[in-house]
Amino acid sequence: MRLLLVEDDNHVAAALSAVLARHGFDVTHARSGEEALRALVPDSANFGVVLLDLGLPDQDGYEVCGKIRKRTSIPVIMVTARSDVRSRIHGLNLGADDYVVKPYDTGELLARIHAVARRTPHTDDTGSTETALRLGPVHIELLTRQVRVDGTLVQLTRKEFDLLALLAQRPGVVFRREQIISEVWQTSWEGTGRTLEVHVASLRSKLRLPALIETVRGVGYRLVVPAG
């Protein structure tokens, strides 16, 4: 997932970016409100979440949030030291999807990022909301969470569906193991690698398309669109 981090403190941004990268995020760092707004034009649909600090050098983060909300529905999480209830209410009323107070637990921040991302419908490159993905004989209904192969319904577990949907939204793109674990299981890689391998094997078997999910040795997996 691409993430826009709006933070004027380079040291804070570097440390947080490193953590986010380890959990599979592709981070773009903006140091001011204006830089953030420029980053959101023209490809705001390519960002999954905005982490917005309120203490910016050129304009107040509340103002930036209002401008973001006028041009896109991208989820915004305010990250700030302002802990009073009035500040939280003001931020949420401006359209922020969540409000995290510094200092925060990294695990909680990651969970909140995934939570707001899950609540936001996936959009395609034109900005239109996608409700279904068709990849050769595989048809994935994102809203009903149903998968069909050549018209036949395939029963998948919740995590199997989440894994398939993640890979299918960017066919041909290699997803790192750490990224998949972070996106699907909302946890870190340690101790979860075998679980991922089992789910991939199960998907290949249930879909009867063993070549659908390709293992990229030493990196992760990608979905290969089958003919048909």
Secondary structure in CASP SS format (residue, H / E / C, confidence):
PFRMAT SS
TARGET T0000
AUTHOR 0000-0000-0000
METHOD secondary structure of the structure
MODEL  1
M C 1.00
R E 1.00
L E 1.00
L E 1.00
L E 1.00
V E 1.00
E C 1.00
D C 1.00
D C 1.00
N H 1.00
H H 1.00
V H 1.00
A H 1.00
A H 1.00
A H 1.00
L H 1.00
S H 1.00
A H 1.00
V H 1.00
L H 1.00
A H 1.00
R H 1.00
H C 1.00
G C 1.00
F C 1.00
D E 1.00
V E 1.00
T E 1.00
H E 1.00
A E 1.00
R C 1.00
S C 1.00
G H 1.00
E H 1.00
E H 1.00
A H 1.00
L H 1.00
R H 1.00
A H 1.00
L C 1.00
V C 1.00
P C 1.00
D C 1.00
S H 1.00
A H 1.00
N H 1.00
F C 1.00
G C 1.00
V E 1.00
V E 1.00
L E 1.00
L E 1.00
D E 1.00
L C 1.00
G C 1.00
L C 1.00
P C 1.00
D C 1.00
Q C 1.00
D C 1.00
G H 1.00
Y H 1.00
E H 1.00
V H 1.00
C H 1.00
G H 1.00
K H 1.00
I H 1.00
R H 1.00
K H 1.00
R H 1.00
T C 1.00
S C 1.00
I C 1.00
P C 1.00
V E 1.00
I E 1.00
M E 1.00
V E 1.00
T E 1.00
A C 1.00
R C 1.00
S C 1.00
D C 1.00
V H 1.00
R H 1.00
S H 1.00
R H 1.00
I H 1.00
H H 1.00
G H 1.00
L H 1.00
N H 1.00
L C 1.00
G C 1.00
A C 1.00
D C 1.00
D E 1.00
Y E 1.00
V E 1.00
V E 1.00
K C 1.00
P C 1.00
Y C 1.00
D C 1.00
T H 1.00
G H 1.00
E H 1.00
L H 1.00
L H 1.00
A H 1.00
R H 1.00
I H 1.00
H H 1.00
A H 1.00
V H 1.00
A H 1.00
R H 1.00
R C 1.00
T C 1.00
P C 1.00
H C 1.00
T E 1.00
D C 1.00
D C 1.00
T C 1.00
G C 1.00
S C 1.00
T E 1.00
E C 1.00
T C 1.00
A E 1.00
L E 1.00
R E 1.00
L E 1.00
G C 1.00
P C 1.00
V E 1.00
H E 1.00
I E 1.00
E E 1.00
L C 1.00
L C 1.00
T C 1.00
R C 1.00
Q E 1.00
V E 1.00
R E 1.00
V E 1.00
D C 1.00
G C 1.00
T E 1.00
L E 1.00
V E 1.00
Q C 1.00
L C 1.00
T C 1.00
R H 1.00
K H 1.00
E H 1.00
F H 1.00
D H 1.00
L H 1.00
L H 1.00
A H 1.00
L H 1.00
L H 1.00
A H 1.00
Q C 1.00
R C 1.00
P C 1.00
G C 1.00
V C 1.00
V C 1.00
F E 1.00
R E 1.00
R H 1.00
E H 1.00
Q H 1.00
I H 1.00
I H 1.00
S H 1.00
E H 1.00
V H 1.00
W H 1.00
Q C 1.00
T C 1.00
S C 1.00
W C 1.00
E C 1.00
G C 1.00
T C 1.00
G H 1.00
R H 1.00
T H 1.00
L H 1.00
E H 1.00
V H 1.00
H H 1.00
V H 1.00
A H 1.00
S H 1.00
L H 1.00
R H 1.00
S H 1.00
K H 1.00
L H 1.00
R C 1.00
L C 1.00
P C 1.00
A C 1.00
L C 1.00
I E 1.00
E E 1.00
T E 1.00
V E 1.00
R C 1.00
G C 1.00
V C 1.00
G E 1.00
Y E 1.00
R E 1.00
L E 1.00
V C 1.00
V C 1.00
P C 1.00
A C 1.00
G C 1.00
END
